[in-house]
Amino acid sequence: MPELWYALLALMLTAYTVLDGFDFGAGVLHLFVAKTEAERRSVFAAIGPFWDGNEVWLIAAGGVMFLAFPVLLTTAFPAFYLSLFVFVWCLMLRGVAIELRSHVDNAEWRAFWDVVFALSSALLALLFGVALGNVVRGLPLSSEEVRTLPFFTNFRSTGQVGLLDWYTLLVGVFAVGLLSLHGSLFLQYRSDGDLAERARRVERRLWLPLALLFIAVTLATGVVRPQFFPALAGRPLAWLASALALLGLWFALPRAAAQPAMRRFFGSCALIAGLLVSVSVAVFPTLLYSTLDPAHSLRLHDATSGDYGRRVALYWWPLAFLLAVGYVVFAFRAHRGPVRRG
């Protein structure tokens, strides 16, 4: 039973990253690919129908943590207290920026809020990468009560670490680049004309830096968490996830000019999903690794709640999951193709 809820938690966090990831990526890039007011409004119109539905997956993941892994919740939330506040502020600023930019008919006013939207989107993508880096690297867990982690200590990846060090920042920068690529493919799928062409040019410039960053992150992960890749190689589910990532990469790569934008966008969805599932499988069954002493690591069966709550939740969770999936399918079917200008 705990293994099932771990899989569901990983599934919902993956769904949120894939779905809200193109929101973040489009937000990061809209200053560079949208040159006119009409084009910027087209970017907002492209992501608008998916905005609220995407964030449902994050709320659902928090609910699963509360239900199935309360110890994980009470350990991770105090540790990530500072970054969670920044995360919530960035989410609010994105919504506020879109709402307020049209309240005053002034070019400088709109430009200010467009910059706020882009910066908060980039910071959200960075925070997601940093959080993933913290999960892989570990936290300074000990027998004492968990304290709020500072943003940084000495930038080392062992001992009394902070939220930021050389490794977590490297993963964060990779996440910004990957989600920007994801957003550019989404804008190609949901726009046309000059806007889509600029998104295509930005995307082509991102592939080489991302490949180099991926190699750097892979090598750094082997140094920071030596047991990561042996675990990955020894689990068949990780092979399937890696195959999904490679298949997504094949479809996402710009192999031909006439390649459908929708297929390439869904290829990037599969690429991100495969990478995240691979990480989830490789770190299992350790939920939070201790950088001080591996004996203090938080493992799956140490963090689970009682069986009764999880058994009851299995009656209503499938219905809620089907409703969420149904909404995603409906949103993409109802809003497929480029947005209509005006």
N, C-alpha and C positions, 0 to 999 in steps of 0.2 A: 504493500500500500504506500509507504513513503516514496518508493521508487516511482510509482505512478504520478504522485503529486509533484515530484521533482521534474519529471518529464513535462507535466502540464505547465509548471512555472517557467521552464526553459522555453516551451512553445510560445507562451504569451509574451515573454520578454523579446523573443525573436520576432514575433509578429509586430510588436510595437516598434522595434527598431527598423524593420523593413518598411512599414507603412508610414510612420512619422518621419523616417529618415529622408524620404524624398521631399517632405515639407521643409526640413532643415536645409537640405541641399539646394532646393530652389530658392530659399531665403538667402543663403550665402551668395548665390550666383546672380540674383536678380539685379544687383547694382551694375554688374558687368555685361549682362546679356540684354537687358531691357534699357534702351536709350531714350525712349519717349514715354510720356505719361500713359498713352494708350497701351504700350507694351508692358509697362509695370502693372497696370490694372489687369492686363491679360494674365500675368504671372499670378496675381492674387486670385483671379477667377479660376485659374487652373487648379490651385491647391484648395480653394475654398470649400468645395463639396465634400472633401475628405477629412477636413481638419478635426472636427469633434469626434468623428467615428474612430479615427486613429488613436486618440488619447484614451478611449475606452479600454484598450488593451493594457495600458499602463495601470489604470485603476484596478482592472481584473487581476493583474499580476500582484499588486499590493494586497488584494483580498485573499489570494491563494497563500501568500506569505503569512498573513495574519491567521488564516485558518489552519494551514498544515505545518508551518515552520515558525512558530512564535518566537523561539529562541533566536533564530536568524534575524527576525525583525528587530528584536530588542538589542541585538548586537550590532547590526549594520547601521540602523538609523542613528544611534548616538555617534558612531564612528564617522559617518558621512554627514553629520549635522550641518557643517558649514557649506559643503557642496550642495546639499539638498536645498538650502535657502537660496543659493545662487541659481540653482535649477528652476525653482518655482518662480523667482523673479524674472528669469529669462522667458519662461512660458507666458507669464503675464505681459511682459513687454512686447512680445510678438503680437498678441491680440490687441493691446493698446495701440501699437504703432499702426496697424492696419485700420483701426477705427478712427484714430485722431488725424491721420494724414489728410483726410478729405474734409475736415471740419473748417479749415481755413484755406481759401483760394489764393495760395501764395507758394511760389516755387521753392523758396528757402525752407518754408515750413514743411512741405512734403519731402524735400531732400533730407531734412533732419530725421524725420520719422522713418524714412527708407533706410538710412544708415543704422538707426536703432534696430530695425527689423533684421538687417543683415548681420550686425554684430551679435545680437542675441541668438540668432540661428546658428552662427558659427560657434558661439560659446556653448550652446547646448550640444552640438556635435562633439566638441572637445571634451565636455564633461562625460558624455557617454563613453568615449574612448578611455578616458582616465578611470572611470568606474570599472570598465572591463579590465584594464591593466591592474587595478587594485585587487580584483577577484583572482587573477592569475598569479600576481606577485604575492599577495597575502597582506594581512594586517598585523599590527603588533599585539596579538592576543596573548594574555597571560592569565594567571589565576585571579588577578585583581579585576575590579569592575572596569567595564569598557568605558573609555573616555573619548571625547571628541578629538578626532585627528586634526592636527594643524595642517595648513595648506602645504607646508614643506618643513623639513628638518635639515638634513645635510645632503639631500638629493641622492643618497645611497638607497639601494633596493633591499637591504637587509637591516635587521635590528629595529630600532625605534624609528620607523619610517613615518612619513606624512602622506597626504593625499597625492602630492606631486613629487616625482623624482625623475631621473633620466629615462627610466623605462616607461612609467605611466604617461609621461609627456610624449614619448615616441608613439605609443599606442594612440594617444589622443590626437596627435597630428595626422596619423594614418586614418583615423576615423573621420576627421574633417575632410580629408581628401576623398575617401571612399564615398561618403554621403554626398559630397559635392558632385562626384561622378554620377551617383544615383539620381540626384536632382536634375542634372543636365540631361540625362536620358529621359526622365519624366517630362521635362519641358519640351524635348523634341517630340515626344508622344502627344503632348497636350497643346502644342502650338504649331504655327506654320510661319512661312515668310522669313523675314530678317531675324526675328526672335529665335526661331528654331535653328537657323543657320549659325547664329552666334553661339547658341548652346552647343551645337555640334563642334564648332571650332574650339571652344573651351574644353569640351570632353576629350578631344583628341590630344590636347596638351597635357591632360591629367594622367594619361595611361603610363607614361615612362616614370614620372616621379612616384606614382603609386606602386609600380613594380619594384622600384628601389626601396621604398619604404616597407613594403611587404617582406622583402628579403631581410631588411634590418630588424623588423619586428620579430621575424621567425628566429633569427640568430640570437637576438636578445632574450627571447622567451626560453630558449635552451639554456642560457646562462642563469637567468633569474629563477626558473623553475625546472631543474634538470629532469624531474620525473614526468614532465608534461608529455614529451614526445614518445617515450616508451609506453605510456598509458594510451596515447592516441593510436599507436601502431598495434596494440594488442586487443583492440575492441572493434568488432565488425561493424557496429553502428557508426563508429567514427569513419570507417571506410565509406559507408553509404553517404554520410554527410559530406565528406571530402569529394566524393563523386558528384554530388549535387552542386557543390561549389564549382567544380571544374566544368560541369555541363552549363551552369549559369555563365561562367566566364566565356565559354565558347559562343554562346548566343549573344552576349553583351559586346564582344569585341567588334570593332568596326571593320568587317571583312569586305563589305561591298556597299557602294553608295545607295543602292536600291533596297537595302535590307530594311524590313519594316521596323519602325521606331518602337511599336508596341512590343514586338518580340524581344528587342534589345533591352527594353525597360524591364520586362519580366525576367530576362536573363540576369540582370543586376539584382533583382529581388532574390533569385535562387542563389546567386553568388554570396550575398550577405547572409542569407539564411543558412547556407551550408557552412560558412565560417563560424557562425555563432553556435550552431549545433555541435560542431566539432569541438569547440572550446568547452561546451557544457558536458560533453561526454568525457573529455580528457581530464577535467578536474574532479569528476564524480569518483567517490562519494564525499569528497571534502567540499563543504560549502564555503568555508573561509579558512584559508591556510594561515598559520602563524609564522611570522618572520622572526619571532623570538625563540620559539621552541615548537617543533612540529607536534609534540605531545599535546599542546594546547589548542591545536586546530579544531575548528567546529565541523563535525562530520554529520552526515545525513541523519542517522538514527539518534544522535544527541540533540538534534534541533526540532524533532517532530512533536506534534501535539498528540492528544489521545485519539484512539481509533474511532470513537463514536462520532465526533464532529466530521471527520473525513469521510466516514461511511454515509452519513446523512447528506453531505455535500455532493456525493456522487449521484444523487437523485435529481438535483436541480442544476448541477454544473453542465451536463450535456445540453440541456435546453438553452441555457444562457450562452454557451459556446456556439450553438447552431444559429442563434439570433445574431450574434456578433459577426459570424462568418457570412450569414445571409445579407447583413447590411453592407459588408465590404463588397460582396459580389454585386449587389444591387447598385451601389454607388459607382462602381467601375463600369457596369453595363449602361447605366443611365447617363454617364458623363464620359463615354468613350469618344476618342477623336479630339481634334483641336477645338479650343474654345472659340466662340464666335466674337469677333471684335464688336465692342459697343453693346 
